[in-house]
Amino acid sequence: MTIYDKVRKAITEYQLVQDGELILAAVSGGPDSLAMLEILYELKDEFNYQLHVVHLNHKLRKEAKDEAEFVRQFAKSHEIPATILEYDIPALLKEEGGSVQDKAREVRYRLFNRVAEKVGATKIALGHHADDLAETVLMRFLRGAGLEGLVGFTARSRGNLIRPLIYVTREEIEAFCDEKGLTPCYDPSNAKPVYLRNRIRLKLIPMLEEEYNPNLRQQLVQMAHLLEEENLILEEYVSRIFENVLIKEEPEVLSFDLNVMSKKKPAILRRILRLGMEKLKGDKKDFYYQHYIKMQELILQGSPGKMVYLPDGYILYKGYKMLRLGKKEEILNQSLRQYTLTIPGETYLEESDLLIKAEVKEGQVLVKKDQAALDADLLGTALLIRSRKPGDWFYPLGLKGKKKLKDFLIDEKVDRFERNLIPIVTTLDGQIVWVAGYRVDDRFKVTPKTQKTCILTILKGGIKR
Amino acid sequence: MTIYDKVRKAITEYQLVQDGELILAAVSGGPDSLAMLEILYELKDEFNYQLHVVHLNHKLRKEAKDEAEFVRQFAKSHEIPATILEYDIPALLKEEGGSVQDKAREVRYRLFNRVAEKVGATKIALGHHADDLAETVLMRFLRGAGLEGLVGFTARSRGNLIRPLIYVTREEIEAFCDEKGLTPCYDPSNAKPVYLRNRIRLKLIPMLEEEYNPNLRQQLVQMAHLLEEENLILEEYVSRIFENVLIKEEPEVLSFDLNVMSKKKPAILRRILRLGMEKLKGDKKDFYYQHYIKMQELILQGSPGKMVYLPDGYILYKGYKMLRLGKKEEILNQSLRQYTLTIPGETYLEESDLLIKAEVKEGQVLVKKDQAALDADLLGTALLIRSRKPGDWFYPLGLKGKKKLKDFLIDEKVDRFERNLIPIVTTLDGQIVWVAGYRVDDRFKVTPKTQKTCILTILKGGIKR
């Protein structure tokens, strides 16, 4: 297969381009991206797409300015419109710290996406090739990655990134550049065996090919494709399960059915959570194996009300019948909207995953924990349920006197995060009759004079779907 | 975790033993199997199982006899019954050739299984530990394995093999032997860096841990467990699909619904075929990636009647609506049992995946390819359909005269393997009226005198489930 055939194969197999599409080609000026641009340029009419070049002058090396100029000229000579960006990455590093390579990549993708949007490009083409893939797979393997990690990267990922050179080797790219008289810029940092990737490329792979398997790179690429297919099946399978366990989707919080989740196999559980994080964050960055293991433990063994802290301010919160994944503040500062509870009747409080039931019985009735017995004749036909409000007060049964709700909850040692989710049951004109689950108001208690008792019951996880 | 806790963990997590079970412990006398035996012995009452030791004197080294004696004594001192086997592997190698390690393993498993059956053991315990697993995973990775390969081995595989030391490292085993005063036999061939596994253990892993990842072994073991879980999900998922695409299961041949199979994703297709081979052979040995790729190509692009040759005399045969996987002779020498076809009526010939239909129309009717027009009044109320028999003859239309069926089929260039599956349609008293799909008999043809035409039609892949 020629280098063109390999690019054609990638384009067709992975449907990299659509008719009439505008492709943003990310060109550093190095051999990979230059060869990619040249080939994409030559196949333009065959597949009917347009090109726009983007280059970032990252100011990381003294040659950076010349490289930008080189790319501008190259695009011009091919009559391809180009956007040349500048970003002071050294300055950013000084300010924020972090690894050069990570920061540069982060900035690059963010800016390229912005350019794509501006010029109307629907794909961003990257110059990654088969050897890059083999190196990535080996690097991930040495770190002990899971299936997804071992897939490396694919010809098409995160929707708009495409890699037309995925089947092409570095050797083929170099031969192509020679043959076409292309004179790419070489990044001297690629030749320094200080970065892990460079050491893998320059030392480890040659050694392994010499002593263990002469076809290593080829076979790692084949392995990556195989694993990609396997992973795809798992992804599809799990995304169907995901839809079944997801009860509610808010912008910052996903709620899952705990009962169903806790019956899933570990690997499925982890993939559901991963998919959830991806939905919330747009990526799975900074989430590692141990986070998933902790979440798994919480789901299978933790008690309700417990949570796992995750990177970037996310948590997984275990309720009675619900699991909530999302931003900590969103989950924990959630308060109840106002509900009306007719007597008799029941109402499900979605935010705290509780069901409150009101029944009426003749005479004076004894109740259990999680129940309140009130004098029905003092209540009227309905009650209101809401979250606590500043200034709330009531007459806690047994305390003889009025007390601020806030002080009461502090005395009861209710976790700060839990307070907003406690249902405050009031009369229609706003008098608190029950701090649900905690204390009845003295004014509405059952007395020897009570003729009918209103029994309020909390059902934890009284889920309604 | 102590070494005992790690063994307990493996036993519990993978349900390695059942109450009252007899375990056959395979003991070479080396540190791994000796430590395993000692630990299994000490945990015997806790998990309530019995032990029986098995050892194979493979006659490969001069120390082999002493090792056998050592194991016998060790078992005796623990009052564990032991079976010491002898097998002249050098002689076998002389005769059959092959690699020492492969042959020794093959003989070992076969003999151990036999002993297990004889003494009533339901599991065979092997001394493989975490470092063995890491080495296996690395070895497979260097060969470019797929997901299943990268899983390495599991704590419980092929039903009766268990590996209680899967969480234990070599270092822990050595410390345990020291502490318990166990004096294992050391196999000098383990120290020679000539075998691939030894080179990986003695050279590659230490180098990678020194230069790339100090926790490599640990993380490879963790990776293997992760991939095992992912693989398990895929296996379950595919085995459900398998049941849906499998139309017929004979001892040597599996028949699949071609239409459904050809719509499956490559990775699923390959796993279905793999599962099929496992069902047929009991293992997947000798089946490699390229075999699955060839099968995939046949299914997706091959024409009906084509086949892929597989190791050990197996083939995959593509019919019209069926795929057949199994022993070549079974698939290709299959013949039709006798069917009765009433007129009018239809009958499905399972073995050749064809439906034959008989209709009657007034007058003389013209027919298409794959149809026969016969004089209905000459046929009676029913026909028989069967495979060719030795001595068959008929009067092929257009040839003027009698011809041996065998010669006719040779002249028609029908593949030898296809001949048995051609439906031979005869009258109830045995006269051939149609060699279905090839030629009508002159005696039963439609003539100007014909009043009613019997039209016979072959429907390829006239599948009935």
Interface residues (C-beta under 8 A of the other chain):
Chain A: F141 L142 R143 G144 A145 G146 L147 L150 L196 R199 I200 L204 L208 E211 Y212 N213 N215 L216 Q218 Q219 L220 Q222 M223 L226 L227 E229 E230 L232 I233 L234 Y237 K265 P266 A267 I268 Y289
Chain B: F141 L142 R143 G144 A145 G146 L147 L150 L196 R199 I200 L204 L208 E211 Y212 N213 N215 L216 Q218 Q219 L220 Q222 M223 L226 L227 E229 E230 L232 I233 L234 Y237 K265 P266 A267 I268 Y289
